[in-house]
Amino acid sequence: MNSISNDSIVLVAGATGVLGGEICRQLIEEGRQVRALVRITSDTAKVAALKDMGVEVVEADLKDRASLAKAVSEQEVLIKKK
């Protein structure tokens, strides 16, 4: 992840999952700015854990263009699993 500038906001889709949460944790440890894309229906305990580690959480619906636009504003890097 050395090619990501330290002031870039990294958006992690799937951040409430095991892999996404671990990616968020490692990025925060590296001092990165992390934004997590979560669904309105996401587990509130998992969302709270992301917030507690310093992740900015944005609720979005993949079918709603406006909510996605908010999630990706000012973000330079997107991490998602296939």
ABEGO torsion letter per residue (X at the ends): XAABBAABBBBBBGAABAAAAAAAAAAAAAGBBBBBBBBAABBAAAAAAAAAAGBBBBBBBAABAAAAAAAABGBABBBBBX
